[in-house]
């Protein structure tokens, strides 16, 4: 009895190539951005590394979000329990929620438009 036929080897290689393709595509960060939402509306997009203060309508700083180009975290917040600060760093796919300040920080895929 033969161990593998030619078609078996072809199918195994095809599955491996497809798996590698999707794994590389999943790790691609070119189309991934972080959004900071305040009261359910987009407040800012984190595109460049740095500190981003999130202010309310009166100009009072509610939260300071830090982005290092790969990770996002809250360095300071005015909320009482500071759970958003304790959440730590998030990467792609993560989310930080500050309920008292109504702030959500999340990653989102940019839709590429093809015409």
MIBA-502690 format. One record per atom (N, C-alpha, C): atom name; residue number from 1; residue in one letter; x, y, z. Coordinates in steps of 0.2 Angstrom, whole numbers. Last residue first. Example, Ala and Ser with C-alpha at 12.3 -4.5 7.8 and 13.67 -1.06 7.14 Angstrom:
MIBA-502690
+------+-----+------+-------+-------+-------+
| atom | seq | type |    xx |    yy |    zz |
+------+-----+------+-------+-------+-------+
|    N |   2 |    s |    64 |   -11 |    35 |
|   CA |   2 |    s |    68 |    -5 |    36 |
|    C |   2 |    s |    64 |     0 |    39 |
|    N |   1 |    a |    66 |   -28 |    39 |
|   CA |   1 |    a |    62 |   -22 |    39 |
|    C |   1 |    a |    66 |   -16 |    39 |
+------+-----+------+-------+-------+-------+
//
This chain:
MIBA-502690
+------+-----+------+-------+-------+-------+
| atom | seq | type |    xx |    yy |    zz |
+------+-----+------+-------+-------+-------+
|    N | 115 |    x |   -65 |   252 |   -34 |
|   CA | 115 |    x |   -70 |   255 |   -39 |
|    C | 115 |    x |   -69 |   252 |   -45 |
|    N | 114 |    x |   -63 |   248 |   -18 |
|   CA | 114 |    x |   -61 |   247 |   -25 |
|    C | 114 |    x |   -67 |   249 |   -29 |
|    N | 113 |    x |   -58 |   254 |    -2 |
|   CA | 113 |    x |   -63 |   254 |    -7 |
|    C | 113 |    x |   -60 |   253 |   -14 |
|    N | 112 |    x |   -55 |   245 |    12 |
|   CA | 112 |    x |   -52 |   248 |     6 |
|    C | 112 |    x |   -57 |   248 |     1 |
|    N | 111 |    x |   -59 |   250 |    29 |
|   CA | 111 |    x |   -62 |   247 |    22 |
|    C | 111 |    x |   -58 |   250 |    16 |
|    N | 110 |    x |   -49 |   246 |    42 |
|   CA | 110 |    x |   -51 |   251 |    37 |
|    C | 110 |    x |   -53 |   248 |    31 |
|    N | 109 |    x |   -53 |   239 |    57 |
|   CA | 109 |    x |   -51 |   238 |    50 |
|    C | 109 |    x |   -53 |   243 |    46 |
|    N | 108 |    x |   -49 |   244 |    73 |
|   CA | 108 |    x |   -54 |   243 |    68 |
|    C | 108 |    x |   -51 |   243 |    61 |
|    N | 107 |    x |   -48 |   243 |    91 |
|   CA | 107 |    x |   -45 |   243 |    84 |
|    C | 107 |    x |   -50 |   242 |    79 |
|    N | 106 |    x |   -53 |   255 |   103 |
|   CA | 106 |    x |   -54 |   249 |    99 |
|    C | 106 |    x |   -50 |   249 |    93 |
|    N | 105 |    x |   -59 |   263 |   117 |
|   CA | 105 |    x |   -53 |   263 |   112 |
|    C | 105 |    x |   -53 |   256 |   109 |
|    N | 104 |    x |   -72 |   273 |   123 |
|   CA | 104 |    x |   -70 |   266 |   120 |
|    C | 104 |    x |   -64 |   267 |   116 |
|    N | 103 |    x |   -79 |   282 |   136 |
|   CA | 103 |    x |   -74 |   281 |   131 |
|    C | 103 |    x |   -73 |   274 |   129 |
|    N | 102 |    x |   -87 |   287 |   147 |
|   CA | 102 |    x |   -90 |   285 |   140 |
|    C | 102 |    x |   -85 |   285 |   135 |
|    N | 101 |    x |   -82 |   289 |   159 |
|   CA | 101 |    x |   -81 |   294 |   155 |
|    C | 101 |    x |   -84 |   293 |   148 |
|    N | 100 |    x |   -87 |   277 |   165 |
|   CA | 100 |    x |   -89 |   283 |   168 |
|    C | 100 |    x |   -88 |   289 |   163 |
|    N |  99 |    x |   -82 |   266 |   157 |
|   CA |  99 |    x |   -89 |   268 |   157 |
|    C |  99 |    x |   -90 |   275 |   160 |
|    N |  98 |    x |   -70 |   264 |   146 |
|   CA |  98 |    x |   -70 |   268 |   152 |
|    C |  98 |    x |   -78 |   270 |   152 |
|    N |  97 |    x |   -62 |   250 |   138 |
|   CA |  97 |    x |   -69 |   254 |   139 |
|    C |  97 |    x |   -68 |   257 |   146 |
|    N |  96 |    x |   -52 |   244 |   126 |
|   CA |  96 |    x |   -52 |   247 |   132 |
|    C |  96 |    x |   -59 |   251 |   133 |
|    N |  95 |    x |   -48 |   230 |   116 |
|   CA |  95 |    x |   -53 |   235 |   117 |
|    C |  95 |    x |   -52 |   237 |   125 |
|    N |  94 |    x |   -40 |   221 |   102 |
|   CA |  94 |    x |   -41 |   223 |   109 |
|    C |  94 |    x |   -46 |   229 |   110 |
|    N |  93 |    x |   -36 |   220 |    89 |
|   CA |  93 |    x |   -42 |   216 |    92 |
|    C |  93 |    x |   -44 |   217 |    99 |
|    N |  92 |    x |   -20 |   224 |    92 |
|   CA |  92 |    x |   -25 |   223 |    87 |
|    C |  92 |    x |   -30 |   218 |    90 |
|    N |  91 |    x |   -17 |   226 |   110 |
|   CA |  91 |    x |   -15 |   226 |   103 |
|    C |  91 |    x |   -21 |   226 |    98 |
|    N |  90 |    x |   -16 |   236 |   125 |
|   CA |  90 |    x |   -20 |   231 |   120 |
|    C |  90 |    x |   -16 |   232 |   113 |
|    N |  89 |    x |   -10 |   236 |   142 |
|   CA |  89 |    x |    -9 |   238 |   134 |
|    C |  89 |    x |   -13 |   233 |   130 |
|    N |  88 |    x |   -22 |   239 |   155 |
|   CA |  88 |    x |   -15 |   238 |   152 |
|    C |  88 |    x |   -15 |   239 |   145 |
|    N |  87 |    x |   -32 |   240 |   164 |
|   CA |  87 |    x |   -33 |   236 |   158 |
|    C |  87 |    x |   -26 |   234 |   155 |
|    N |  86 |    x |   -30 |   251 |   172 |
|   CA |  86 |    x |   -28 |   244 |   175 |
|    C |  86 |    x |   -28 |   239 |   169 |
|    N |  85 |    x |   -36 |   261 |   166 |
|   CA |  85 |    x |   -29 |   261 |   167 |
|    C |  85 |    x |   -26 |   254 |   168 |
|    N |  84 |    x |   -49 |   257 |   167 |
|   CA |  84 |    x |   -46 |   258 |   160 |
|    C |  84 |    x |   -39 |   258 |   161 |
|    N |  83 |    x |   -51 |   258 |   181 |
|   CA |  83 |    x |   -51 |   251 |   177 |
|    C |  83 |    x |   -48 |   252 |   170 |
|    N |  82 |    x |   -52 |   269 |   190 |
|   CA |  82 |    x |   -46 |   268 |   185 |
|    C |  82 |    x |   -45 |   261 |   182 |
|    N |  81 |    x |   -62 |   273 |   198 |
|   CA |  81 |    x |   -59 |   266 |   199 |
|    C |  81 |    x |   -53 |   265 |   195 |
|    N |  80 |    x |   -66 |   286 |   193 |
|   CA |  80 |    x |   -65 |   285 |   200 |
|    C |  80 |    x |   -61 |   278 |   201 |
|    N |  79 |    x |   -58 |   295 |   179 |
|   CA |  79 |    x |   -63 |   290 |   182 |
|    C |  79 |    x |   -61 |   288 |   189 |
|    N |  78 |    x |   -48 |   302 |   173 |
|   CA |  78 |    x |   -52 |   305 |   179 |
|    C |  78 |    x |   -57 |   301 |   182 |
|    N |  77 |    x |   -33 |   294 |   169 |
|   CA |  77 |    x |   -40 |   295 |   168 |
|    C |  77 |    x |   -43 |   298 |   174 |
|    N |  76 |    x |   -18 |   290 |   160 |
|   CA |  76 |    x |   -21 |   294 |   165 |
|    C |  76 |    x |   -29 |   294 |   164 |
|    N |  75 |    x |   -14 |   281 |   150 |
|   CA |  75 |    x |    -9 |   282 |   155 |
|    C |  75 |    x |   -12 |   286 |   161 |
|    N |  74 |    x |   -21 |   267 |   142 |
|   CA |  74 |    x |   -23 |   273 |   145 |
|    C |  74 |    x |   -17 |   275 |   151 |
|    N |  73 |    x |   -13 |   261 |   127 |
|   CA |  73 |    x |   -15 |   260 |   134 |
|    C |  73 |    x |   -17 |   267 |   137 |
|    N |  72 |    x |    -8 |   251 |   113 |
|   CA |  72 |    x |   -12 |   257 |   115 |
|    C |  72 |    x |   -14 |   255 |   123 |
|    N |  71 |    x |     5 |   246 |   102 |
|   CA |  71 |    x |     1 |   245 |   108 |
|    C |  71 |    x |    -3 |   251 |   110 |
|    N |  70 |    x |    11 |   251 |    91 |
|   CA |  70 |    x |     9 |   244 |    91 |
|    C |  70 |    x |     4 |   243 |    96 |
|    N |  69 |    x |    13 |   264 |    92 |
|   CA |  69 |    x |    14 |   262 |    86 |
|    C |  69 |    x |    12 |   254 |    85 |
|    N |  68 |    x |    10 |   268 |   105 |
|   CA |  68 |    x |    17 |   267 |   103 |
|    C |  68 |    x |    19 |   264 |    96 |
|    N |  67 |    x |    -1 |   279 |   112 |
|   CA |  67 |    x |     0 |   274 |   107 |
|    C |  67 |    x |     7 |   274 |   105 |
|    N |  66 |    x |   -11 |   283 |   126 |
|   CA |  66 |    x |    -4 |   283 |   123 |
|    C |  66 |    x |    -4 |   277 |   118 |
|    N |  65 |    x |   -23 |   294 |   132 |
|   CA |  65 |    x |   -22 |   288 |   128 |
|    C |  65 |    x |   -15 |   288 |   125 |
|    N |  64 |    x |   -30 |   301 |   145 |
|   CA |  64 |    x |   -24 |   302 |   141 |
|    C |  64 |    x |   -23 |   295 |   138 |
|    N |  63 |    x |   -46 |   308 |   149 |
|   CA |  63 |    x |   -42 |   303 |   148 |
|    C |  63 |    x |   -36 |   304 |   144 |
|    N |  62 |    x |   -52 |   321 |   150 |
|   CA |  62 |    x |   -55 |   315 |   154 |
|    C |  62 |    x |   -50 |   310 |   154 |
|    N |  61 |    x |   -49 |   338 |   152 |
|   CA |  61 |    x |   -46 |   331 |   150 |
|    C |  61 |    x |   -49 |   326 |   154 |
|    N |  60 |    x |   -61 |   350 |   147 |
|   CA |  60 |    x |   -58 |   346 |   152 |
|    C |  60 |    x |   -55 |   339 |   150 |
|    N |  59 |    x |   -68 |   356 |   137 |
|   CA |  59 |    x |   -61 |   356 |   136 |
|    C |  59 |    x |   -57 |   353 |   142 |
|    N |  58 |    x |   -82 |   354 |   137 |
|   CA |  58 |    x |   -79 |   360 |   140 |
|    C |  58 |    x |   -72 |   361 |   140 |
|    N |  57 |    x |   -84 |   342 |   131 |
|   CA |  57 |    x |   -86 |   348 |   127 |
|    C |  57 |    x |   -83 |   354 |   130 |
|    N |  56 |    x |   -68 |   333 |   136 |
|   CA |  56 |    x |   -75 |   333 |   135 |
|    C |  56 |    x |   -77 |   340 |   131 |
|    N |  55 |    x |   -54 |   325 |   128 |
|   CA |  55 |    x |   -57 |   331 |   131 |
|    C |  55 |    x |   -65 |   331 |   130 |
|    N |  54 |    x |   -40 |   315 |   128 |
|   CA |  54 |    x |   -47 |   315 |   126 |
|    C |  54 |    x |   -51 |   320 |   131 |
|    N |  53 |    x |   -24 |   317 |   122 |
|   CA |  53 |    x |   -29 |   318 |   127 |
|    C |  53 |    x |   -36 |   318 |   124 |
|    N |  52 |    x |   -12 |   305 |   117 |
|   CA |  52 |    x |   -18 |   309 |   114 |
|    C |  52 |    x |   -23 |   310 |   120 |
|    N |  51 |    x |     5 |   303 |   114 |
|   CA |  51 |    x |     0 |   304 |   119 |
|    C |  51 |    x |    -6 |   308 |   116 |
|    N |  50 |    x |    11 |   292 |   101 |
|   CA |  50 |    x |    11 |   298 |   105 |
|    C |  50 |    x |     6 |   298 |   110 |
|    N |  49 |    x |    13 |   287 |    84 |
|   CA |  49 |    x |    14 |   286 |    91 |
|    C |  49 |    x |    14 |   293 |    94 |
|    N |  48 |    x |    -2 |   290 |    73 |
|   CA |  48 |    x |     6 |   290 |    74 |
|    C |  48 |    x |     7 |   289 |    82 |
|    N |  47 |    x |   -15 |   286 |    73 |
|   CA |  47 |    x |   -11 |   284 |    67 |
|    C |  47 |    x |    -4 |   285 |    69 |
|    N |  46 |    x |   -30 |   285 |    80 |
|   CA |  46 |    x |   -23 |   284 |    82 |
|    C |  46 |    x |   -18 |   282 |    77 |
|    N |  45 |    x |   -43 |   296 |    78 |
|   CA |  45 |    x |   -39 |   290 |    76 |
|    C |  45 |    x |   -32 |   290 |    78 |
|    N |  44 |    x |   -56 |   302 |    89 |
|   CA |  44 |    x |   -49 |   303 |    85 |
|    C |  44 |    x |   -47 |   296 |    83 |
|    N |  43 |    x |   -70 |   301 |    91 |
|   CA |  43 |    x |   -66 |   306 |    94 |
|    C |  43 |    x |   -60 |   308 |    90 |
|    N |  42 |    x |   -84 |   294 |    85 |
|   CA |  42 |    x |   -77 |   294 |    84 |
|    C |  42 |    x |   -74 |   301 |    86 |
|    N |  41 |    x |   -97 |   292 |    98 |
|   CA |  41 |    x |   -94 |   295 |    91 |
|    C |  41 |    x |   -87 |   295 |    91 |
|    N |  40 |    x |  -100 |   287 |   110 |
|   CA |  40 |    x |  -102 |   283 |   104 |
|    C |  40 |    x |  -100 |   286 |    98 |
|    N |  39 |    x |   -93 |   296 |   119 |
|   CA |  39 |    x |  -101 |   296 |   119 |
|    C |  39 |    x |  -103 |   292 |   112 |
|    N |  38 |    x |   -79 |   294 |   110 |
|   CA |  38 |    x |   -82 |   297 |   115 |
|    C |  38 |    x |   -89 |   298 |   114 |
|    N |  37 |    x |   -67 |   283 |   104 |
|   CA |  37 |    x |   -74 |   285 |   103 |
|    C |  37 |    x |   -76 |   288 |   110 |
|    N |  36 |    x |   -53 |   280 |    95 |
|   CA |  36 |    x |   -55 |   283 |   101 |
|    C |  36 |    x |   -62 |   286 |   100 |
|    N |  35 |    x |   -46 |   267 |    85 |
|   CA |  35 |    x |   -51 |   273 |    86 |
|    C |  35 |    x |   -52 |   274 |    93 |
|    N |  34 |    x |   -32 |   261 |    77 |
|   CA |  34 |    x |   -36 |   262 |    83 |
|    C |  34 |    x |   -40 |   268 |    83 |
|    N |  33 |    x |   -32 |   251 |    61 |
|   CA |  33 |    x |   -31 |   257 |    65 |
|    C |  33 |    x |   -34 |   257 |    72 |
|    N |  32 |    x |   -26 |   241 |    48 |
|   CA |  32 |    x |   -29 |   241 |    55 |
|    C |  32 |    x |   -27 |   248 |    58 |
|    N |  31 |    x |   -20 |   239 |    37 |
|   CA |  31 |    x |   -27 |   241 |    36 |
|    C |  31 |    x |   -30 |   242 |    43 |
|    N |  30 |    x |    -7 |   235 |    41 |
|   CA |  30 |    x |    -8 |   241 |    36 |
|    C |  30 |    x |   -15 |   244 |    36 |
|    N |  29 |    x |    -4 |   224 |    47 |
|   CA |  29 |    x |    -7 |   229 |    51 |
|    C |  29 |    x |    -8 |   236 |    47 |
|    N |  28 |    x |    -5 |   207 |    45 |
|   CA |  28 |    x |    -4 |   213 |    42 |
|    C |  28 |    x |    -8 |   219 |    46 |
|    N |  27 |    x |    -9 |   195 |    51 |
|   CA |  27 |    x |    -4 |   198 |    54 |
|    C |  27 |    x |    -3 |   205 |    51 |
|    N |  26 |    x |   -18 |   190 |    41 |
|   CA |  26 |    x |   -20 |   192 |    48 |
|    C |  26 |    x |   -15 |   196 |    52 |
|    N |  25 |    x |    -9 |   187 |    31 |
|   CA |  25 |    x |   -14 |   192 |    30 |
|    C |  25 |    x |   -17 |   195 |    37 |
|    N |  24 |    x |    -2 |   176 |    36 |
|   CA |  24 |    x |     2 |   182 |    35 |
|    C |  24 |    x |    -3 |   188 |    34 |
|    N |  23 |    x |   -13 |   167 |    37 |
|   CA |  23 |    x |    -9 |   169 |    43 |
|    C |  23 |    x |    -5 |   176 |    42 |
|    N |  22 |    x |   -16 |   166 |    24 |
|   CA |  22 |    x |   -21 |   169 |    28 |
|    C |  22 |    x |   -18 |   171 |    35 |
|    N |  21 |    x |    -4 |   159 |    19 |
|   CA |  21 |    x |    -7 |   166 |    16 |
|    C |  21 |    x |   -12 |   169 |    21 |
|    N |  20 |    x |    -4 |   148 |    26 |
|   CA |  20 |    x |     2 |   153 |    27 |
|    C |  20 |    x |    -1 |   159 |    24 |
|    N |  19 |    x |   -15 |   141 |    22 |
|   CA |  19 |    x |   -15 |   143 |    29 |
|    C |  19 |    x |    -9 |   148 |    30 |
|    N |  18 |    x |   -12 |   139 |     8 |
|   CA |  18 |    x |   -18 |   144 |    10 |
|    C |  18 |    x |   -17 |   146 |    17 |
|    N |  17 |    x |    -1 |   131 |    10 |
|   CA |  17 |    x |     0 |   137 |     6 |
|    C |  17 |    x |    -6 |   142 |     8 |
|    N |  16 |    x |    -7 |   120 |    16 |
|   CA |  16 |    x |    -2 |   123 |    19 |
|    C |  16 |    x |    -1 |   130 |    16 |
|    N |  15 |    x |   -16 |   116 |     5 |
|   CA |  15 |    x |   -19 |   118 |    12 |
|    C |  15 |    x |   -13 |   122 |    16 |
|    N |  14 |    x |    -7 |   113 |    -5 |
|   CA |  14 |    x |   -12 |   118 |    -6 |
|    C |  14 |    x |   -14 |   120 |     1 |
|    N |  13 |    x |     0 |   102 |     1 |
|   CA |  13 |    x |     4 |   108 |    -1 |
|    C |  13 |    x |    -1 |   114 |    -2 |
|    N |  12 |    x |   -11 |    92 |     1 |
|   CA |  12 |    x |    -7 |    95 |     8 |
|    C |  12 |    x |    -4 |   101 |     6 |
|    N |  11 |    x |   -14 |    91 |   -12 |
|   CA |  11 |    x |   -19 |    94 |    -8 |
|    C |  11 |    x |   -15 |    96 |    -1 |
|    N |  10 |    x |    -2 |    85 |   -17 |
|   CA |  10 |    x |    -4 |    92 |   -20 |
|    C |  10 |    x |    -9 |    95 |   -15 |
|    N |   9 |    x |    -2 |    73 |   -10 |
|   CA |   9 |    x |     4 |    78 |    -9 |
|    C |   9 |    x |     2 |    85 |   -11 |
|    N |   8 |    x |   -13 |    68 |   -16 |
|   CA |   8 |    x |   -13 |    69 |    -9 |
|    C |   8 |    x |    -7 |    74 |    -7 |
|    N |   7 |    x |    -9 |    66 |   -29 |
|   CA |   7 |    x |   -15 |    71 |   -27 |
|    C |   7 |    x |   -15 |    72 |   -20 |
|    N |   6 |    x |     0 |    56 |   -28 |
|   CA |   6 |    x |     2 |    63 |   -30 |
|    C |   6 |    x |    -3 |    68 |   -28 |
|    N |   5 |    x |    -2 |    47 |   -13 |
|   CA |   5 |    x |    -2 |    48 |   -20 |
|    C |   5 |    x |    -1 |    55 |   -22 |
|    N |   4 |    x |     7 |    39 |     0 |
|   CA |   4 |    x |     4 |    45 |    -2 |
|    C |   4 |    x |     3 |    45 |   -10 |
|    N |   3 |    x |    10 |    26 |     3 |
|   CA |   3 |    x |     8 |    30 |     8 |
|    C |   3 |    x |     4 |    36 |     6 |
|    N |   2 |    x |     3 |    11 |    -5 |
|   CA |   2 |    x |     7 |    17 |    -5 |
|    C |   2 |    x |     5 |    22 |     1 |
|    N |   1 |    x |     4 |    -6 |     0 |
|   CA |   1 |    x |     0 |     0 |     0 |
|    C |   1 |    x |     4 |     6 |     0 |
+------+-----+------+-------+-------+-------+
//
